[in-house]
């Protein structure tokens, strides 16, 4: 979530416009007390702002409170509490694990210290799990939002960007086919790699 240094950002294009990191991410809560206790206590994020409004934009928009916690590096996480809004059903396990927010730390020592702190606050947290370029721990907030704290195992470099470009180009092609599969993606990516190699030769 930290703002990338200018050298790590993609070219801005002719307009010279670019965004500068994340201002805030917003979620909905039906448990404001537990949410405040969790983010200020377990995660140590100061509560920095709250908006109270009777409706918004349209006449049928519910009254709400929108409150913000400071995540550091100019980033915030925010929650809406809507008065009278019925609580939604929990998402499927797959959607729960896919829609998550990851916080960055630099070292293994910090990652393990966060795991110890979370456990001391009674939070269920996974053991560190390494995958690709990062190692992470996972846990839920009181609203059922999956959170992650992650550290880099190595820096991302140009080869990672090149691989990502080929992978996502292949994915875009395969996802539009009648029966997309990961095997078809690998085949299409291999075709793109061969074409790229021929052009460079």
C-alpha positions in Angstrom: 0.0 0.0 0.0 3.0 2.3 0.3 3.5 4.8 -2.5 5.9 3.5 -5.0 9.0 5.6 -5.8 8.8 7.6 -9.0 11.2 5.2 -10.7 8.9 2.2 -10.1 5.8 3.8 -11.6 4.8 3.2 -15.2 5.3 6.0 -17.7 2.6 8.7 -17.2 1.8 9.2 -20.9 1.4 12.5 -22.7 -1.0 14.1 -20.1 1.6 13.7 -17.4 -1.2 12.6 -15.0 -0.7 9.8 -12.5 -2.2 8.7 -9.2 0.0 8.8 -6.1 -0.8 5.6 -4.2 -4.0 4.8 -2.2 -5.9 7.5 -0.3 -8.4 5.0 1.3 -10.1 1.7 0.8 -13.8 1.6 2.0 -15.9 -1.3 3.4 -19.2 -1.7 5.1 -19.5 -2.7 8.8 -22.5 -3.7 10.9 -20.2 -3.9 14.0 -18.8 -0.4 14.6 -17.6 -1.0 18.2 -15.8 -4.2 17.4 -14.3 -2.6 14.2 -12.9 0.4 16.1 -11.5 -1.9 18.9 -9.8 -4.2 16.3 -8.2 -1.5 14.2 -7.1 0.7 17.0 -6.2 -2.1 19.4 -5.0 -5.2 17.5 -3.6 -3.2 14.5 -2.7 0.0 16.3 -4.2 2.3 13.6 -5.4 5.7 14.9 -9.0 6.7 14.2 -8.5 9.9 12.3 -11.8 11.1 10.7 -15.5 10.5 10.7 -18.3 11.8 8.4 -21.9 11.7 9.5 -24.6 12.4 6.8 -28.3 12.2 6.4 -28.5 10.7 3.0 -26.1 11.2 0.1 -26.5 12.0 -3.6 -30.1 10.6 -3.8 -33.2 10.9 -1.5 -33.4 7.2 -0.8 -29.7 6.9 0.2 -29.5 5.7 3.9 -28.1 7.9 6.7 -24.6 6.8 7.6 -21.3 7.3 9.4 -18.1 6.9 7.4 -15.0 6.6 9.6 -11.3 6.3 8.8 -8.2 4.7 10.3 -4.6 5.7 9.4 -2.7 2.8 7.9 0.5 4.8 7.5 2.3 6.2 4.4 -0.7 8.4 3.7 -3.1 5.5 3.3 -6.3 5.0 5.2 -8.9 2.2 5.6 -12.5 3.4 6.1 -15.9 1.9 7.0 -19.5 2.8 6.3 -22.1 2.1 9.0 -25.6 2.5 7.3 -28.5 3.1 9.7 -31.2 0.5 9.2 -29.3 -1.6 6.6 -29.9 -5.3 7.0 -26.8 -7.4 7.4 -25.7 -9.2 4.2 -25.1 -12.9 4.0 -21.4 -13.9 4.3 -19.6 -14.4 1.0 -18.5 -17.9 -0.1 -15.2 -19.1 1.2 -13.5 -18.6 -2.2 -14.8 -15.0 -2.4 -13.8 -14.4 1.2 -10.2 -15.5 0.6 -10.0 -13.7 -2.8 -11.2 -10.3 -1.6 -8.6 -9.3 0.9 -6.4 -6.4 1.9 -2.6 -6.9 2.4 -0.4 -4.7 4.6 3.3 -4.4 3.8 6.2 -5.0 6.2 9.9 -5.2 5.2 11.3 -8.1 7.2 10.6 -11.6 8.5 11.2 -10.2 12.1 8.4 -7.7 11.6 6.1 -10.3 10.1 6.6 -12.7 13.1 6.2 -9.8 15.6 2.8 -8.9 14.0 1.8 -12.6 14.3 2.7 -12.6 18.0 0.8 -9.3 18.6 -2.3 -10.5 16.8 -2.4 -13.8 18.8 -2.0 -11.7 22.0 -5.2 -9.8 21.0 -7.0 -13.1 20.5 -7.0 -13.0 16.7 -6.7 -16.3 14.9 -3.8 -16.0 12.4 -2.2 -18.4 10.1 1.5 -19.4 10.2 3.7 -17.6 7.7 3.0 -18.9 4.1 5.5 -18.3 1.3 4.2 -17.9 -2.2 6.1 -16.6 -5.3 7.8 -13.4 -4.2 6.2 -12.9 -0.8 5.6 -14.5 2.6 2.3 -13.7 4.4 0.1 -14.2 7.4 -3.7 -14.1 7.1 -6.5 -13.2 9.6 -10.0 -11.8 9.6 -11.3 -8.5 11.0 -14.6 -8.5 13.0 -16.5 -7.9 9.7 -15.2 -11.1 8.1 -12.8 -9.2 5.8 -9.7 -11.2 5.2 -6.5 -9.2 6.0 -2.9 -10.1 5.2 0.5 -8.9 6.4 3.2 -9.6 3.8 6.9 -9.2 3.4 8.9 -9.5 0.1 11.2 -12.5 -0.4 13.0 -10.5 -3.1 12.4 -7.3 -5.0 10.3 -7.4 -8.2 12.3 -6.7 -11.3 12.0 -6.2 -15.0 11.7 -9.9 -15.6 8.7 -10.1 -13.4 7.0 -7.3 -15.3 7.8 -9.0 -18.6 6.4 -12.3 -17.4 3.3 -10.6 -16.1 2.7 -8.9 -19.4 2.9 -12.2 -21.3 0.7 -14.1 -18.7 -2.1 -11.5 -18.7 -2.0 -11.1 -22.5 -2.5 -14.9 -22.7 -5.2 -14.8 -20.0 -7.1 -12.1 -21.9 -7.1 -14.2 -25.0 -8.1 -17.5 -23.3 -10.7 -15.9 -21.0 -12.7 -14.9 -24.1 -12.7 -18.5 -25.5 -15.6 -20.9 -25.0 -13.7 -23.1 -22.5 -10.9 -21.3 -20.7 -8.5 -23.4 -18.7 -5.1 -22.9 -17.1 -3.6 -25.4 -19.6 -4.9 -23.3 -22.5 -3.4 -20.2 -20.9 0.0 -21.9 -20.6 -0.2 -23.0 -24.3 -1.1 -19.4 -25.4 1.6 -18.0 -23.3 4.2 -20.3 -24.9 3.0 -19.1 -28.3 3.5 -15.5 -27.2 6.9 -16.3 -25.8 7.9 -17.9 -29.2 6.7 -14.9 -31.2 8.5 -12.5 -28.9 11.7 -14.5 -29.2 11.4 -14.5 -33.0 10.9 -10.7 -33.1 13.9 -10.1 -30.9 16.0 -12.4 -33.0 
